[in-house]
Amino acid sequence: MAIRSPSLSIFLLFLMTPALISASAVPDPELVVHEVHKSINASRRNLGYLSCGTGNPIDDCWRCDPNWEKNRQRLADCAIGFGKNAVGGRDGRIYVVTDPGDYDVVNPKPGTLRHAVIQDEPLWIIFARDMTIRLKEELIMNSFKTIDGRGASVHIAGGPCITIQYVTNIIIHGLNIHDCKKGGNAMVRDSPRHFGWRTVSDGDGVSIFGGTHIWVDHCSLSNCDDGLVDAIHGSTAITISNNFMTHHDKVMLLGHSDTYTQDKNMQVTIAFNHFGEGLVQRIPRCRHGYFHVVNNDYTHWEMYAIGGSANPTINSQGNRFAAPDRAFSKEVTKHEDAPESEWRNWNWRSEGDLMVNGAFFTASGAGASSSYARASSLGARPSALVGPITGSAGALICKKGARC
């Protein structure tokens, strides 16, 4: 079955107190902010010579360890933001994917990625070598799984991609996800005990549908049929961090529709990402919920960067927005599907953002800090530091026995 026991993790004196895991919105965002500040400060004081010194608290938590390959599951303790309690397969065994094939989506072969992700037990899934996986149908994940691409060049491309539907505690790390296609009208297995009929899928890179405690980190995503990362139907407690996104139209949809009010509890942190060449819009497009957009580098967009409808709360802090040269595309924001008399009451703020090449952010709403309590998930660094913080965004090239 290509499963082996994990090595003992090295404890690098990084103090982070885990909270109880629940499938609901973060109950006390102010406490989350306090915990993150405490963790960052503790890492600075206690890691000492071990600190990588990037200023990126996620990366400084694990990338300085030359023995990362023996301590893979320690990554789960490095998340921040609303998805910080996503443990993935931290408490399970390591499963080594040895076969890039996807031969039978109802009875997947042991050693394949599909066989790994459907298991009921927690698993930390890694790859024996470089591989490109072209899936026949959506990869439907079971709860408490980590897909960890570190140490190999892993591409999921050319077919349907990853679906996180009504499950919890998922970590997706270090993958190249691109050229994702629609799938469906087929039977697909989603657990050892169940398979069922799947209707036509959208063609997302990562589709989060009713998922909770999700962390997508250090992935490179581009050129999919629909969204690169979409979260809908009551999904919450999500962090999207350190990703490099390029060459795509509708990048991120967060919230199913203006009428789907169950997304009012959605909380998503978007941090330390590089939004690069060839992106058009929806970086992200938000509905109903609470969204913390912090310390990202927006170097390209063609229409707008951050949009939304149905009264979302958007807290933009410490980002760098470089507008395109076209005079009519300078605005970062797009208030959608409502007249100004309505959207001027939505709580959207820009705090400490760096505007480049004529970029401008149209704020709205009350402006009081208390209005953004549920859309605050970590302390923003100064926007002048966005370059080094996001300089390693995307899938990393990690070699065994050396810092990653």
Disulfide bonds with the S-S distance in Angstrom:
Cys61-Cys78 2.07
Cys161-Cys180 2.09
Cys398-Cys404 1.58
